[in-house]
Amino acid sequence: MTTGIPTITATLTGWGRTQPANCQVARPQSLESLQEVIASAAPSSLIPRGLGRSYGDAAQRAGGMVIDLSAFNRVELDVQAGTVTAGAGVSLDQLLRVLVPAGFFLPVTPGTRNVTVGGAVAADVHGKNHHVEGSFCNHVRRVQLVDGAGRLRDLTPNGDPQEAECFWATAAGMGLTGVITEATFSLIPITTSLISVDTDRYSDLDALMAAMVAADTRYRYSVAWVDSLHPRGRGVLTCGDHASLSQLQADGSEPVGEPLAYDPKALAAAPQFLPGGLLNTWTVRAFNETWYRKAPKHRQGELQAIAPYFHPLDGVSDWNRIYGPKGFLQYQFAVPDAAAHLVPTTLEALRRVGAPSFLTVLKRFGPSNAAPLSFPQPGWTLAADVPAAVPGLLEVLDQLDEQVAAAGGRLYLAKDSRQSAAMFQRTYPQLDAWRQVRSQMDPRGVFSSDLARRLEI
């Protein structure tokens, strides 16, 4: 590739810090320079990359080029329409610092605000409100991207059929249909920067899951932390919605302070190196016991700031280093309600193999959208972070994959680092239709990633 854009060589990994890849990194400063990079690229040589929060190999291309879109940083808020147009390189953290003081919130936010707008579209990220409002791309009104021929395209979900097909192929398309340059999406109006949270503690998984089903129709946001090492799977359920001005009033008087104040900060940094044995069954069991006991048995209407409720781990910068130099992986699946038994089955399998997880999250999903590669489907999603070096772990996960597939479930591409091509192709039934649209958008096959190569996409 010969362009005038400076490149550097870098060793990249996903957030799990496994599978390092040597890549060229290009940072185009304009739309024209981006088009030049794409137009001159060889087949299977390019993939865009945001902040590197995909856990596995989705945003790297060994021996190829990664496109850094940090220069695409425009933010334009339309207060009247309740929408924002943001460049693909803008992080959700940057956006929230603009939106919240103006009285708006993201329509969907994942568990970290350190994700770019381009990445949010490319992975069709989901949050604690999927059971009510779906995933991120449900709220996107327009995507601008450069396709594999170097053409600038505007895509909307409600355009002509071919345009809509291209839009939905790009949603959750993991950067394989083109390079997103900006997106316009709708927002949630808010009057305060606080969340009114109800918390309940459950001594077993059955009671917790029953409460989550009941919460589907009562709360906008719902998420459960599960003690993965406890034999009964006890947990803590937190549900809520944006607090109103009246909830901030003191003694029935005027609202206290700045109701839309927002200034989150990372509180600490994880050590640069931790011995691989520090995170083990004993230390995680102690952490889980403390976390469970500190949660109230029942509390209603507690006012929490946005950051600790939606992005608790962002309070520790580089928290992925706690797993030590060998890194970690996340096992996240979605299954229908009829396969709810796979939640305790998975927790038991991880306990049996000795894979400690202090971050085990259970959520409810609502209806899927029209994106062929979108992960959410109605039912349950469980996510567990575990050290990558646990002996026998990969064999156990392969066995769990078979059960997930047999139940009609699937794994999340943005978190995956090890599923097989056969598993992926079996569990995403619209893959062939997606491939047809992708071939129209990238006729030379320019876009590829280590994930795409591993899964034979």
Sequence and secondary structure as in RCSB ss.txt:
>XXXX:A:sequence
MTTGIPTITATLTGWGRTQPANCQVARPQSLESLQEVIASAAPSSLIPRGLGRSYGDAAQRAGGMVIDLSAFNRV
ELDVQAGTVTAGAGVSLDQLLRVLVPAGFFLPVTPGTRNVTVGGAVAADVHGKNHHVEGSFCNHVRRVQLVDGAG
RLRDLTPNGDPQEAECFWATAAGMGLTGVITEATFSLIPITTSLISVDTDRYSDLDALMAAMVAADTRYRYSVAW
VDSLHPRGRGVLTCGDHASLSQLQADGSEPVGEPLAYDPKALAAAPQFLPGGLLNTWTVRAFNETWYRKAPKHRQ
GELQAIAPYFHPLDGVSDWNRIYGPKGFLQYQFAVPDAAAHLVPTTLEALRRVGAPSFLTVLKRFGPSNAAPLSF
PQPGWTLAADVPAAVPGLLEVLDQLDEQVAAAGGRLYLAKDSRQSAAMFQRTYPQLDAWRQVRSQMDPRGVFSSD
LARRLEI
>XXXX:A:secstr
   SS EEEEEE  TT  S EEEEEE  SSHHHHHHHHHT  TT EEEESSS SSSSTT  TTSEEEE TT   E
EEETTTTEEEEETT BHHHHHHHHGGGTEE S   S S  BHHHHHHTT   TTHHHH  GGGGEEEEEEE TTS
 EEEE TTSSHHHHHHHHHHTT TT S EEEEEEEE EE S SEEEEEEEEESSHHHHHHHHHHHTTT SEEEEE
E TTSTT  EEEEEEEE  HHHHBSTTSSB S TT       EE  S   TTSSSHHHHHHHHHHHHHHS SEEE
EEEEEHHHHH GGGGEETGGGGG TT EEEEEEEE GGGTTHHHHHHHHHHHHT   S EEEEEE    S TT  
  SEEEEEEEEETT TTHHHHHHHHHHHHHHTT EE TTT SS  HHHHHHH TTHHHHHHHHHHH TT  B  H
HHHHTT 
